[in-house]
Amino acid sequence: MQLCFVTNNKNKLLEVSSILEKELIINSLDDIGFSDQIPETGKTIEDNSLEKAEFINKKFKLNCFADDTGLEIQSLNGNPGVHSARYAGIQCNANENINLVLKNMKDVSNRKASFRTIITLILDSNFFFFEGKIDGKISYEPKGSYGFGYDPIFIPDGYNITFGEMQPEKKNKISHRKKAINKLYLFLRKS
């Protein structure tokens, strides 16, 4: 089966491709000749995931899936959440986002957080949703050079290192995205 993964994020594409390796043929947006930005105007992670999948499905008439992920920090009322990619501003980078989170949590002792991924699958004009979540906490400083986004400051429960310090293979066994992708894969195997 072939599916288009609706993302311009090369890191996500590599991560998902390695998780689904040999199980499905994953086409990227580059593979289908699309390089424009996709709207993300939703008020929730679920909204953004759906919006991205619908955009490509309508434009190319392809079976596809899209994800949206947010870092939800308890002491910041669930922020950055749906705004995770643009927490420090529209043109910000990962380091600026991380620095703003750490600044906003400077004197905060409750460091509980979760990464949450929602995948929207559009298959033969039907819509399906899959969620993956991992709980953890925010470190006091960035550590590690693996991964992307907030990985250098997220310590998953049961570990004493950040995602940024984990080898990608290890992270891909426990991550929020892995949990959502597993649900997608199991669903597709039954279909």
N, C-alpha and C positions, 0 to 999 in steps of 0.2 A: 504494500500500500504506500502511496505517496501522499504526503501532506506538506503544505507550505507553513513554515514557522514564521509568523509575522513579527519580525524584530529587525531593527537596524543595529542592535547591540551585538557586536562580534563575540564578546565574552559569553553572553547568554547562548548564542548559537553554538559555540564550542562546547559549553557545558551541557546543553540539552542533547546535542549530537552524540556526545560521549556517553550519556546516560542511555539513549535509545539505540546505541551503536548496533548495527546489523538487524535491528528489529523492524525499522521503518525507513523508507527513503524520505529524508527531510530536505525539502527545497528551501533555500533562503530567499529573501526578497531580491538579492542580487541575481539568483538563478532565474527568477521570473522577470527580470529587467526592471525592477522598481527601486528607485533610490530616493524618492521624495520623503518628506516627513509625513507621518501618520498622525492625525489629530488625537490628542489625549485631553479631552475636556471634561471627563467624568468627575463626579464628586466623591466616588469611591474607587477602590481597587477593582472591584467587580465591573463597574461602569467602564473603566479604561480598557480592561481586558476585552470586554464585549465590543466596544467601539473599534478597537484595532482589528479584531477578527472580522467584524461586519464590513469594515472599509475594504479590506483586501478581497473578501468573498464577493462583494457586490461588483468591485472593479474588474476582477479577473475570473469570476465564476469558478473558483477553486475551493476544494476542501482545504481547510486551514485551521490552525490554532494560534492563539495569541496568549501571552501571559502579562500580568502586571503584578509587581511585587512592591510591598511596602515594609519599611521598618517601623514598627509600632512600639513606642517607648511609654511605659506606664506613667512615669512622672511628668511626661510632656503631653499628657492627655491624648495619647495615641499618635502623636506627631513623631516624625514627619509624615508617616502614613502614605496617603495617596500622592503627596507632594515629595516623596523621597528623592526622586531624581532631580528635582528643582528646589530643594529646601533652602539653599542659599541664594537663589535667584535663577532666572530663566537661562542665563548663559553660564551657570556655575559648573564646576567640575567636582569630582568625588572628594578631593581634599578639602575644598571649601565647604561641602556638605558636612563632612566629618568634623571639621573645625567648629562649625556652628553648633552641631549637636553637643560637642564637648564643652563649648562655651556656655550653652544653655543648661548644662548639667554640672557646672563647675562645683557647686556646693550641695549637690543632691546625693543623698545616700541610697535612695531606692533606684537601682540601676536596672530593674527588670525590663526586658524588651522581648519582642517576638518579630521574626521575619515571617511574612505571610504572602503566599503566591496564589493567585487565582488564574486558572487556565480556562479559556473559552474555546471549545472545539465546535466548528461548524462542519458537519458531515452530511452530505446529501440534503442540504437545506434544513437540517435539524441542529438544535443548539444543546450543548452539554457543558457542564461546569465542574471543575475539579479544584479542590483546595489542598494546599500543603502549608504546614505551619511548624516552626521550630521555636521553642522558648529558649531564652538565655538572658544575658545581661550585657550592659555596655561597659567596656573597659575605661580606664582613666586616661589612656593614651593609645594611639594607633600602634599596632604591632603586626609585623609580617608583610610580605610582598606578594603573596598569592591572592587569587580571587580578584574582586573588583567591588566598586561601590563602598558600602559600609563594612565590608568583610574585616578590615583591620581593627575595628572596634567592637565587633560582636563576638561574645564568648558563649557558645551553645551550652545549655545545661549538661552537666556530666563531664565537662572538659575544663581545662585550665589554660587553654590557648584560644586565640581568636581564629575565625575562619581564615583570616589573612596569614596565619601561621601554619595552617593545615595544607598538606599536599592536596591538590585538586581531587585526586581519586578518593581520598578520605572524606572530604567535604561532600562530594557527590553521592556518597552513601547515606548521608544523614540530613542533607539540606531540605529546606522548605520546598525548593524547586523539584528536588528528587521525589519528595512525597507526592507532589501534585502530578508530576510526570508518570510516576508509578500507577496512579489512579487512571490517568489517561491511557497508558499502555494496557492495563488490565481490561479496561473498557473496550479498547480496539480489538483485543484478542478475542473477546466474546462476540464482537459484531460480525 
